[in-house]
């Protein structure tokens, strides 16, 4: 049962109501904070009801992009949609299409801002292919649109190592480098794009440093106070050839400021 959307004024032309999908995720939460700090009216779309006691500044809409239930109500009155929700590829294309269709039914032609990943057109992972196809849905939706591609978030790199915490060794992808970027910084960029004019595909956003995965793994272990040998893991296939070729990197767009070590230091304080 989908709960009704909390009422909210639509906002002025200068400060439209902004709907954030996936607003309870790592990136979505940061986007909501950034938009709210700018004084904008923000509505969060989540599959789950608002937690009891939550007194956050945004309004809440409960709906499901995988079925479409509640999405029309969530989109109603929105002048901008920041689409952060993902199913890790399983249903991203269909969900994005449902969102765009709901925006058309609302009749307001909101500005659709979509977050994607650097390398979706160069690294043939199934998830990347889904993100690329979702980009096309956005671009062909007939709505004003903006797409930002970012490199991997710091927390994703850390989780790969943390998931191996019970292993006597830590595995790192052989020959693969990453350019981790801080999710808060990506959220700030998305918030800037949301209040700006539709811009199509904007320049990629990468972290400040391109680093070998083994080096990042050792940094994570040090920050966690764990001692493990780091062993290279060579994986076959076109996707990992794409990684080794650096298809997921954006060295010419190293605009992030927070380094991986700075992220780790903040994460363990």
C-alpha positions as CSV (number, residue, x, y, z in Angstrom):
1,X,0.0,0.0,0.0
2,X,1.5,3.3,-1.1
3,X,1.1,6.2,1.3
4,X,-0.1,9.5,0.1
5,X,2.4,12.2,-0.7
6,X,2.9,14.8,2.0
7,X,1.5,18.1,0.7
8,X,4.0,20.8,-0.3
9,X,3.8,24.0,-2.1
10,X,5.1,23.8,-5.7
11,X,7.6,26.7,-5.2
12,X,8.3,29.6,-7.5
13,X,9.7,29.6,-10.9
14,X,13.1,30.5,-9.5
15,X,12.9,27.9,-6.7
16,X,10.9,24.9,-8.1
17,X,9.9,21.9,-6.1
18,X,12.7,19.3,-6.6
19,X,11.9,15.6,-6.5
20,X,14.9,13.4,-5.5
21,X,14.5,9.7,-6.3
22,X,16.6,7.3,-4.3
23,X,16.7,10.0,-1.6
24,X,17.5,7.6,1.2
25,X,20.7,6.2,-0.5
26,X,24.2,7.5,0.1
27,X,24.1,10.0,-2.8
28,X,20.4,10.8,-2.6
29,X,20.6,11.8,1.1
30,X,23.5,14.1,0.3
31,X,21.6,15.6,-2.7
32,X,18.5,16.2,-0.4
33,X,20.8,18.0,2.1
34,X,22.4,20.1,-0.6
35,X,19.1,21.2,-2.1
36,X,17.5,21.9,1.3
37,X,20.5,24.0,2.3
38,X,19.8,26.2,-0.8
39,X,16.3,26.9,0.5
40,X,14.6,24.8,-2.1
41,X,11.4,22.8,-1.6
42,X,12.5,19.1,-1.7
43,X,10.4,16.0,-2.0
44,X,12.1,12.6,-1.4
45,X,10.8,9.5,-3.2
46,X,11.4,6.2,-1.4
47,X,9.9,2.7,-1.5
48,X,9.7,2.9,2.3
49,X,7.5,5.1,4.5
50,X,9.1,7.9,6.3
51,X,10.7,6.6,9.5
52,X,9.0,7.5,12.8
53,X,10.6,10.5,14.3
54,X,12.2,11.7,11.1
55,X,12.1,15.5,11.2
56,X,14.2,16.2,8.1
57,X,13.5,19.3,6.1
58,X,12.2,17.5,3.0
59,X,8.8,16.2,2.2
60,X,8.3,12.5,1.7
61,X,6.7,10.4,-1.1
62,X,6.4,6.7,-0.9
63,X,6.4,5.0,-4.3
64,X,8.0,2.3,-6.3
65,X,9.7,2.9,-9.6
66,X,9.9,-0.8,-10.4
67,X,6.1,-1.0,-10.5
68,X,5.1,2.6,-11.0
69,X,2.9,2.6,-7.9
70,X,2.9,6.1,-6.3
71,X,5.1,7.6,-8.9
72,X,2.5,9.9,-10.5
73,X,1.7,11.5,-7.1
74,X,5.4,11.9,-6.3
75,X,6.1,13.7,-9.6
76,X,3.1,16.0,-9.3
77,X,4.2,19.6,-9.0
78,X,7.9,19.0,-9.5
79,X,9.8,21.4,-11.6
80,X,13.0,19.4,-11.3
81,X,13.7,15.7,-10.8
82,X,17.1,14.5,-9.7
83,X,17.1,10.8,-10.5
84,X,19.5,8.9,-8.1
85,X,17.5,5.7,-7.6
86,X,19.1,2.5,-9.0
87,X,18.4,-1.2,-8.9
88,X,22.1,-1.9,-9.8
89,X,21.0,-2.5,-13.4
90,X,18.2,-5.0,-12.9
91,X,15.5,-2.5,-13.6
92,X,17.1,0.8,-14.1
93,X,16.0,1.3,-17.7
94,X,12.3,0.5,-17.0
95,X,12.3,2.6,-13.8
96,X,13.7,5.6,-15.7
97,X,11.1,5.2,-18.4
98,X,8.3,5.0,-15.8
99,X,9.7,8.2,-14.2
100,X,9.8,10.0,-17.5
101,X,6.3,8.9,-18.5
102,X,5.0,10.1,-15.1
103,X,6.7,13.4,-15.7
104,X,4.9,13.7,-19.0
105,X,1.6,12.9,-17.5
106,X,2.1,15.6,-14.9
107,X,2.2,18.1,-17.7
108,X,4.9,20.3,-16.2
109,X,7.9,19.0,-18.3
110,X,10.3,19.0,-15.3
111,X,14.1,19.2,-15.8
112,X,15.3,15.6,-15.4
113,X,18.8,15.4,-13.9
114,X,20.4,11.9,-14.1
115,X,23.5,10.6,-12.4
116,X,25.5,8.0,-14.4
117,X,29.0,6.5,-14.3
118,X,32.1,7.3,-16.2
119,X,32.9,4.5,-18.6
120,X,29.4,3.2,-19.2
121,X,30.1,3.4,-22.9
122,X,33.6,1.8,-22.6
123,X,33.4,-0.9,-19.9
124,X,30.9,-3.6,-20.9
125,X,29.6,-4.5,-17.4
126,X,25.9,-5.4,-17.3
127,X,25.3,-2.6,-14.8
128,X,27.1,-0.1,-17.0
129,X,25.1,-1.1,-20.0
130,X,21.9,-0.6,-18.1
131,X,23.1,2.9,-17.0
132,X,24.0,3.8,-20.6
133,X,20.5,2.6,-21.8
134,X,18.9,4.7,-19.0
135,X,20.9,7.7,-20.2
136,X,19.3,7.2,-23.6
137,X,15.9,7.1,-22.1
138,X,16.6,10.4,-20.4
139,X,18.0,12.0,-23.6
140,X,15.1,10.7,-25.7
141,X,12.4,11.5,-23.1
142,X,11.3,14.8,-24.6
143,X,12.0,16.4,-21.3
144,X,14.6,19.1,-20.6
145,X,17.5,17.0,-19.3
146,X,21.0,16.9,-17.8
147,X,23.3,13.8,-17.4
148,X,26.4,13.8,-15.1
149,X,28.8,10.9,-15.1
150,X,31.0,10.4,-12.1
151,X,33.8,8.0,-11.2
152,X,33.4,5.4,-8.3
153,X,32.5,6.8,-4.9
154,X,35.0,6.5,-2.0
155,X,32.7,4.3,0.0
156,X,32.3,1.7,-2.8
157,X,36.1,1.2,-3.0
158,X,36.2,0.9,0.8
159,X,33.3,-1.7,0.9
160,X,35.2,-4.0,-1.5
161,X,38.0,-4.3,1.1
162,X,35.7,-4.3,4.1
163,X,33.7,-7.2,2.6
164,X,36.9,-9.3,2.9
165,X,37.5,-8.5,6.6
166,X,37.2,-12.2,7.7
167,X,39.7,-13.3,5.0
168,X,43.4,-13.8,5.9
169,X,44.3,-11.9,2.7
170,X,42.8,-9.0,0.8
171,X,42.4,-9.3,-2.9
172,X,42.8,-6.3,-5.3
173,X,42.1,-6.2,-9.0
174,X,45.4,-6.7,-10.8
175,X,46.3,-3.9,-13.3
176,X,43.2,-1.8,-12.4
177,X,43.2,1.8,-11.2
178,X,40.4,3.8,-9.7
179,X,39.7,7.5,-9.4
180,X,37.5,7.6,-6.3
181,X,35.4,10.7,-5.7
182,X,33.5,11.9,-2.7
183,X,29.7,11.3,-2.8
184,X,29.1,14.7,-1.0
185,X,31.0,16.5,-3.7
186,X,29.0,14.7,-6.5
187,X,25.8,15.6,-4.6
188,X,26.9,19.3,-4.6
189,X,27.4,19.2,-8.3
190,X,24.0,17.6,-8.9
191,X,22.4,20.2,-6.7
192,X,24.1,22.9,-8.8
193,X,22.9,21.3,-12.0
194,X,19.4,21.0,-10.6
195,X,19.1,24.7,-10.1
196,X,20.7,25.5,-13.4
197,X,19.4,25.3,-17.0
198,X,19.2,21.9,-18.7
199,X,22.6,21.2,-20.2
200,X,22.5,17.7,-21.8
201,X,25.5,15.6,-21.0
202,X,27.9,17.8,-18.9
203,X,31.6,17.2,-18.3
204,X,32.4,14.1,-16.3
205,X,33.4,14.3,-12.6
206,X,36.3,12.4,-11.3
207,X,38.1,12.2,-8.0
208,X,41.4,14.1,-7.4
209,X,43.7,11.1,-7.8
210,X,44.0,8.0,-10.1
211,X,45.3,5.2,-7.8
212,X,46.1,1.5,-8.2
213,X,43.5,-0.7,-6.6
214,X,46.1,-2.5,-4.5
215,X,47.3,0.9,-3.1
216,X,43.7,1.8,-2.2
217,X,43.2,-1.6,-0.6
218,X,46.3,-1.1,1.6
219,X,45.1,2.4,2.6
220,X,41.8,1.0,3.6
221,X,43.4,-1.8,5.7
222,X,45.6,0.8,7.5
223,X,42.7,3.0,8.3
224,X,40.8,0.0,9.7
225,X,43.8,-1.1,11.8
226,X,44.0,-4.4,10.0
227,X,47.1,-6.2,8.8
228,X,46.6,-8.4,5.7
229,X,48.7,-9.3,2.7
230,X,47.3,-7.8,-0.5
231,X,47.2,-10.2,-3.4
232,X,46.5,-9.4,-7.0
233,X,43.4,-10.9,-8.5
234,X,43.4,-11.2,-12.3
235,X,39.9,-11.5,-13.8
236,X,39.3,-12.4,-17.4
237,X,36.7,-10.9,-19.8
238,X,35.9,-7.8,-21.8
239,X,34.7,-5.8,-18.8
240,X,37.9,-6.2,-16.8
241,X,39.9,-5.5,-20.0
242,X,38.0,-2.2,-20.1
243,X,38.9,-1.5,-16.5
244,X,42.6,-2.3,-17.0
245,X,42.5,0.1,-20.1
246,X,41.1,2.8,-17.8
247,X,37.8,3.1,-19.5
248,X,36.2,4.1,-16.2
249,X,38.6,6.9,-15.4
250,X,38.4,10.7,-16.1
251,X,41.9,12.0,-15.5
252,X,41.1,15.2,-17.5
253,X,38.2,15.9,-15.1
254,X,39.9,15.4,-11.7
255,X,37.8,18.0,-10.1
256,X,37.1,16.3,-6.8
257,X,39.0,17.7,-3.9
258,X,38.7,15.1,-1.1
259,X,41.3,12.3,-1.4
260,X,40.7,8.7,-0.5
261,X,42.8,9.0,2.7
262,X,40.9,12.1,3.8
263,X,37.7,10.2,3.3
264,X,39.0,7.3,5.3
265,X,40.1,9.6,8.1
266,X,36.6,11.1,8.3
267,X,34.9,7.7,8.1
268,X,36.7,6.3,11.1
269,X,36.5,9.4,13.4
